[in-house]
Amino acid sequence: MMINCKAMTNIKYVVQMWVNVIFVLCLTNIGYTQMTMHNFTVTDSDGATHNLYTSYLDQGKTVVIKFFFTTCPPCISIAPVWQQKYVQWGSGNNDVEFIEASILGSDTNVKVGTYKSTYGLTMKGVGANGNASAIFGPFQSGTYGSWYGTPSFAVIAPNRTLNYAVAFADLDAAILATGAQMPGSGVPDPTTVNLNLQTYNVDIPDGHVKFYIKPQNYSEPKIEILKNNQGQYSFVYPSVNVPTMENPEIVMESVGPDYTSKISAADIVVIQKHILGLELMSPAYKLIAADVNKDNKITASDLVTMRKLILGLISDFPNNNPSYVNIPATQPVLSNPGQTVNIDMSVIKIGNVN
């Protein structure tokens, strides 16, 4: 009898493959969500040291870990909503702490700090020289099952039970399952916020300015405030569309052209009389509007710029001076649950002094 060695080799390969599959299935059925999370000690990008057990779990806190790296495109894309979730869970001041751990050896704590600043993140961040490998090492090596790459999330309960990998959409449920409570869940009513625009007799065309709410000192998350059915800029805070933020504030962006029909030769005459001392401009907003060169003074140079703009020789004010400015530049949002809050926004059209 002749034995086909090649066929026997193929059979052996198939048998071994199925053994491997069965082994993996058995490991899956063990349930990694019930495994105990290892302890670690790290130093974050702000120089603070943290021990998982003594700093957080033994204090009754749930810990959420995000594995990332500073140039990871999907990590960057979810940064605004990741920050929102951190704020919603109390920004580390309540039952939950968030930690970001970079998996790249080139991501130093300095790079992680820059990443946080760039994308408006305020949770703890750990780079390579902060001992981030102490966090992600066992995950990458398979201690807790398959490695899911970046971004991926782990939730650790105070009793040290690990839930990994948790989908971003399931984070709230996974955190709640640890016994943590979301701050403010008992607040009865949100605040209705209306923006009252003072435009100094200037009708601002639709689309020339936009208003946003964002956290103070951070560029993200930034949510546009839209007009309601009555044509008023209005929103409800907090709400599904406008989640809770740290120190929320209103900012305006000028997106309209610098030249509009509100700028004419009559404005040049008013500015000229002011420069010659024949008729000083008032009220104060006109002084801001007349400084079209944005050099903090009103001179003949502003007159020249105005003439060029009206004649179509230039299309933009110098020194990145926008078409419209808001005074003051930002306005804080003060929560008053169940009530309506009116915020006055003074919008000035640069060049319009007549």
C-alpha positions as CSV (number, residue, x, y, z in Angstrom):
1,M,0.0,0.0,0.0
2,M,1.3,3.4,-1.0
3,I,1.0,6.3,1.5
4,N,0.5,9.8,0.1
5,C,2.7,11.8,2.3
6,K,1.5,15.1,1.0
7,A,-2.1,14.2,1.8
8,M,-1.1,13.1,5.3
9,T,0.6,16.4,5.8
10,N,-2.5,18.3,4.7
11,I,-4.7,16.2,7.1
12,K,-2.3,16.9,9.9
13,Y,-2.4,20.6,9.2
14,V,-6.2,20.7,9.1
15,V,-6.4,18.7,12.4
16,Q,-4.0,21.1,14.1
17,M,-6.0,24.1,12.7
18,W,-9.2,22.8,14.3
19,V,-7.4,22.1,17.6
20,N,-6.3,25.8,17.6
21,V,-9.8,26.9,16.8
22,I,-11.3,24.8,19.6
23,F,-8.6,26.1,22.0
24,V,-9.5,29.7,21.1
25,L,-13.2,29.1,21.6
26,C,-12.5,27.6,25.0
27,L,-10.5,30.6,26.0
28,T,-13.4,32.9,24.8
29,N,-15.9,31.0,26.9
30,I,-13.8,31.6,30.0
31,G,-15.0,35.2,30.0
32,Y,-12.3,37.8,30.2
33,T,-14.8,40.3,31.6
34,Q,-14.5,38.4,34.9
35,M,-10.7,38.5,35.1
36,T,-8.9,40.6,37.7
37,M,-7.1,43.6,36.3
38,H,-3.3,43.8,37.1
39,N,-2.0,46.7,39.1
40,F,0.3,49.4,37.7
41,T,2.0,52.6,38.6
42,V,2.4,55.4,36.0
43,T,3.4,59.1,35.8
44,D,1.0,61.2,33.6
45,S,1.9,64.1,31.2
46,D,1.4,66.6,34.1
47,G,4.0,64.8,36.2
48,A,1.5,63.2,38.7
49,T,2.0,59.6,39.8
50,H,-1.0,57.2,39.8
51,N,-1.3,53.6,41.2
52,L,-4.4,51.8,39.9
53,Y,-5.2,50.1,43.1
54,T,-4.3,52.6,45.8
55,S,-5.1,55.8,43.9
56,Y,-8.5,54.7,42.5
57,L,-9.9,51.2,42.9
58,D,-9.3,51.1,46.7
59,Q,-10.9,54.5,46.9
60,G,-14.1,53.1,45.3
61,K,-13.5,54.6,41.9
62,T,-14.1,53.0,38.5
63,V,-11.3,53.4,36.0
64,V,-11.8,53.7,32.2
65,I,-8.7,53.2,30.1
66,K,-8.3,54.2,26.5
67,F,-5.5,52.7,24.4
68,F,-4.3,55.2,21.7
69,F,-1.4,56.9,20.1
70,T,-1.0,60.6,19.3
71,T,-1.3,60.2,15.5
72,C,-4.0,57.6,15.5
73,P,-6.7,59.0,13.1
74,P,-9.7,57.3,14.7
75,C,-8.4,58.3,18.2
76,I,-8.3,61.9,17.0
77,S,-11.7,61.8,15.4
78,I,-13.4,60.7,18.6
79,A,-11.5,63.1,20.8
80,P,-14.4,65.6,21.2
81,V,-17.0,63.0,22.2
82,W,-14.4,61.2,24.4
83,Q,-13.9,64.5,26.2
84,Q,-17.6,65.0,26.5
85,K,-18.0,61.6,28.1
86,Y,-15.2,62.4,30.6
87,V,-17.0,65.6,31.6
88,Q,-20.4,63.8,31.9
89,W,-18.8,61.4,34.3
90,G,-17.5,64.2,36.5
91,S,-14.0,64.9,35.1
92,G,-12.4,62.6,37.6
93,N,-14.0,64.3,40.6
94,N,-16.7,61.7,41.3
95,D,-17.0,57.9,40.9
96,V,-15.0,57.5,37.7
97,E,-11.5,58.3,36.4
98,F,-10.4,58.2,32.7
99,I,-6.8,57.4,31.7
100,E,-5.3,57.5,28.2
101,A,-2.3,55.2,27.6
102,S,-0.2,55.5,24.4
103,I,1.0,52.3,22.9
104,L,3.9,53.9,21.0
105,G,7.5,54.1,22.4
106,S,7.9,57.4,20.6
107,D,5.0,59.0,22.3
108,T,6.7,60.7,25.3
109,N,4.7,62.4,28.0
110,V,5.5,65.7,26.3
111,K,3.9,64.5,23.1
112,V,0.9,63.2,25.0
113,G,0.6,66.5,26.7
114,T,0.7,68.3,23.4
115,Y,-1.9,65.9,22.0
116,K,-4.2,66.6,24.9
117,S,-3.8,70.4,24.5
118,T,-4.4,70.2,20.8
119,Y,-7.6,68.3,21.0
120,G,-9.0,69.8,24.3
121,L,-8.6,66.7,26.4
122,T,-8.4,67.0,30.2
123,M,-8.2,63.4,31.5
124,K,-5.0,61.7,32.6
125,G,-2.6,60.9,29.7
126,V,0.4,58.6,29.9
127,G,3.3,58.2,27.4
128,A,6.2,55.8,27.1
129,N,8.4,57.5,29.7
130,G,5.5,57.6,32.0
131,N,5.4,53.8,32.0
132,A,2.4,53.4,29.7
133,S,3.6,49.9,28.8
134,A,2.8,48.8,32.4
135,I,-0.8,49.4,31.4
136,F,-1.1,48.1,27.8
137,G,1.7,45.4,28.0
138,P,-0.5,42.5,29.3
139,F,-3.3,43.5,26.9
140,Q,-1.0,43.3,23.9
141,S,0.6,40.0,25.1
142,G,-2.8,38.3,25.2
143,T,-3.3,38.1,29.0
144,Y,-6.9,39.4,28.6
145,G,-7.6,37.8,25.2
146,S,-7.4,39.3,21.8
147,W,-5.6,42.7,21.4
148,Y,-8.1,45.1,19.7
149,G,-5.7,47.9,18.8
150,T,-6.5,51.6,19.0
151,P,-8.7,53.1,20.1
152,S,-10.0,50.4,22.4
153,F,-11.4,50.7,25.9
154,A,-11.2,48.8,29.2
155,V,-13.4,49.4,32.3
156,I,-12.2,48.3,35.7
157,A,-14.6,48.1,38.6
158,P,-13.5,49.0,42.2
159,N,-13.4,45.2,43.0
160,R,-10.7,45.0,40.3
161,T,-12.9,43.2,37.8
162,L,-12.0,43.9,34.2
163,N,-14.3,44.4,31.2
164,Y,-12.4,44.4,28.0
165,A,-12.8,45.3,25.1
166,V,-15.8,47.7,25.5
167,A,-17.2,49.4,22.5
168,F,-17.3,53.2,22.8
169,A,-21.1,53.1,22.4
170,D,-21.3,50.7,25.4
171,L,-19.0,52.7,27.7
172,D,-21.8,54.2,29.8
173,A,-23.5,50.9,30.4
174,A,-20.2,49.3,31.3
175,I,-19.4,52.1,33.8
176,L,-22.9,51.9,35.3
177,A,-22.5,48.1,35.7
178,T,-19.5,48.8,38.1
179,G,-21.9,50.7,40.4
180,A,-20.7,54.2,39.5
181,Q,-23.3,56.9,39.2
182,M,-23.2,59.7,36.6
183,P,-23.0,63.1,38.3
184,G,-26.1,65.3,37.9
185,S,-28.4,62.5,37.1
186,G,-30.7,63.9,39.7
187,V,-30.8,67.4,38.3
188,P,-34.5,68.0,37.5
189,D,-34.5,70.5,34.6
190,P,-32.0,72.0,32.1
191,T,-31.6,75.7,31.3
192,T,-33.0,77.4,28.2
193,V,-30.4,79.8,26.9
194,N,-31.3,82.6,24.4
195,L,-28.8,84.9,22.7
196,N,-29.9,88.5,22.5
197,L,-28.0,90.3,19.7
198,Q,-27.1,94.0,19.9
199,T,-26.1,94.9,16.3
200,Y,-26.2,98.7,16.4
201,N,-28.8,99.1,13.6
202,V,-26.9,96.7,11.3
203,D,-28.9,93.8,9.9
204,I,-26.5,90.9,9.7
205,P,-27.2,88.7,6.8
206,D,-27.8,85.0,7.5
207,G,-24.5,83.1,7.4
208,H,-22.3,86.0,8.1
209,V,-21.7,85.0,11.8
210,K,-21.9,81.8,13.7
211,F,-22.2,81.2,17.4
212,Y,-20.8,78.2,19.3
213,I,-20.8,76.8,22.9
214,K,-17.5,75.2,24.0
215,P,-15.5,74.7,27.2
216,Q,-13.5,77.6,28.4
217,N,-9.8,77.5,27.4
218,Y,-10.4,74.6,25.0
219,S,-11.2,74.5,21.3
220,E,-13.2,71.3,21.4
221,P,-15.9,70.1,21.7
222,K,-17.4,73.1,19.9
223,I,-21.2,73.0,19.1
224,E,-22.9,75.4,16.8
225,I,-25.9,77.3,18.2
226,L,-28.7,77.4,15.7
227,K,-31.8,79.6,15.3
228,N,-35.1,78.3,16.5
229,N,-38.4,78.7,14.7
230,Q,-38.7,82.2,15.9
231,G,-35.4,83.2,14.3
232,Q,-33.6,83.5,17.7
233,Y,-30.3,81.8,18.6
234,S,-31.4,79.4,21.3
235,F,-30.4,76.1,22.9
236,V,-31.1,73.9,26.0
237,Y,-28.2,73.2,28.4
238,P,-27.5,70.5,29.1
239,S,-29.2,68.4,26.5
240,V,-28.6,65.6,24.0
241,N,-27.4,68.2,21.5
242,V,-25.4,70.2,24.0
243,P,-23.9,67.9,26.7
244,T,-22.5,69.1,30.0
245,M,-19.1,71.0,29.6
246,E,-16.6,72.4,32.1
247,N,-17.0,76.2,32.3
248,P,-19.1,76.5,29.1
249,E,-18.9,79.8,27.1
250,I,-20.3,81.3,24.0
251,V,-18.0,82.4,21.2
252,M,-18.7,84.0,17.8
253,E,-17.0,83.4,14.5
254,S,-17.2,85.9,11.6
255,V,-17.6,84.1,8.3
256,G,-19.1,86.8,6.2
257,P,-17.2,89.0,3.7
258,D,-15.4,92.1,4.9
259,Y,-17.2,94.4,2.4
260,T,-20.9,94.7,2.7
261,S,-23.5,97.3,1.7
262,K,-23.2,98.8,5.2
263,I,-19.8,100.2,4.3
264,S,-19.8,103.3,2.2
265,A,-18.2,106.7,1.6
266,A,-20.3,108.1,4.4
267,D,-18.3,106.0,6.9
268,I,-15.1,107.4,5.5
269,V,-16.4,111.0,6.1
270,V,-17.2,110.1,9.7
271,I,-13.8,108.6,10.3
272,Q,-12.1,111.6,8.6
273,K,-13.9,114.1,10.9
274,H,-12.8,112.1,13.9
275,I,-9.2,112.1,12.8
276,L,-9.3,115.9,12.2
277,G,-10.9,116.5,15.6
278,L,-14.0,118.1,13.9
279,E,-16.5,115.6,15.3
280,L,-15.4,112.8,17.6
281,M,-17.1,109.4,17.2
282,S,-19.3,108.0,19.8
283,P,-20.5,105.7,21.3
284,A,-17.4,103.6,21.9
285,Y,-18.3,100.7,19.5
286,K,-17.6,103.1,16.6
287,L,-14.0,103.4,17.6
288,I,-13.7,99.7,17.4
289,A,-15.4,99.6,14.0
290,A,-13.2,102.4,12.6
291,D,-9.9,100.6,13.4
292,V,-10.1,98.6,10.2
293,N,-6.3,98.0,10.2
294,K,-6.5,96.5,13.7
295,D,-3.5,98.5,15.0
296,N,-5.4,99.9,18.0
297,K,-5.4,103.5,16.6
298,I,-7.5,105.4,14.1
299,T,-5.4,107.1,11.4
300,A,-5.3,108.0,7.7
301,S,-4.2,104.4,7.0
302,D,-7.7,103.3,8.0
303,L,-9.2,105.8,5.5
304,V,-7.0,104.4,2.7
305,T,-8.0,100.8,3.6
306,M,-11.7,101.8,3.6
307,R,-11.4,103.4,0.1
308,K,-9.6,100.3,-1.3
309,L,-12.3,98.0,0.1
310,I,-15.1,100.1,-1.3
311,L,-13.4,100.3,-4.7
312,G,-12.9,96.5,-4.8
313,L,-9.1,96.8,-4.8
314,I,-8.9,94.6,-1.7
315,S,-11.3,92.1,-0.2
316,D,-10.0,91.6,3.3
317,F,-9.1,93.9,6.2
318,P,-5.4,93.9,7.2
319,N,-4.0,91.9,10.1
320,N,-6.8,89.3,9.9
321,N,-9.3,91.7,11.2
322,P,-12.7,89.9,10.7
323,S,-15.8,91.4,9.2
324,Y,-17.7,91.2,12.5
325,V,-16.4,91.1,16.1
326,N,-18.2,90.3,19.3
327,I,-17.6,92.5,22.4
328,P,-16.6,90.8,24.7
329,A,-15.1,88.0,22.7
330,T,-16.7,85.3,25.0
331,Q,-19.7,85.1,27.3
332,P,-20.0,82.5,30.1
333,V,-23.1,80.2,30.2
334,L,-24.5,80.1,33.8
335,S,-26.8,77.2,34.5
336,N,-30.2,78.0,36.0
337,P,-32.1,74.7,36.0
338,G,-35.7,75.0,34.8
339,Q,-35.3,78.7,33.9
340,T,-34.5,80.8,30.8
341,V,-31.2,82.7,30.7
342,N,-30.6,85.6,28.3
343,I,-27.1,86.3,27.1
344,D,-26.4,89.6,25.5
345,M,-24.1,89.5,22.5
346,S,-22.8,92.9,21.1
347,V,-21.8,92.4,17.4
348,I,-19.9,95.1,15.6
349,K,-19.5,95.4,11.9
350,I,-16.0,96.5,11.2
351,G,-16.0,99.6,9.0
352,N,-19.6,100.6,9.8
353,V,-19.5,103.9,11.8
354,N,-22.3,105.8,10.2
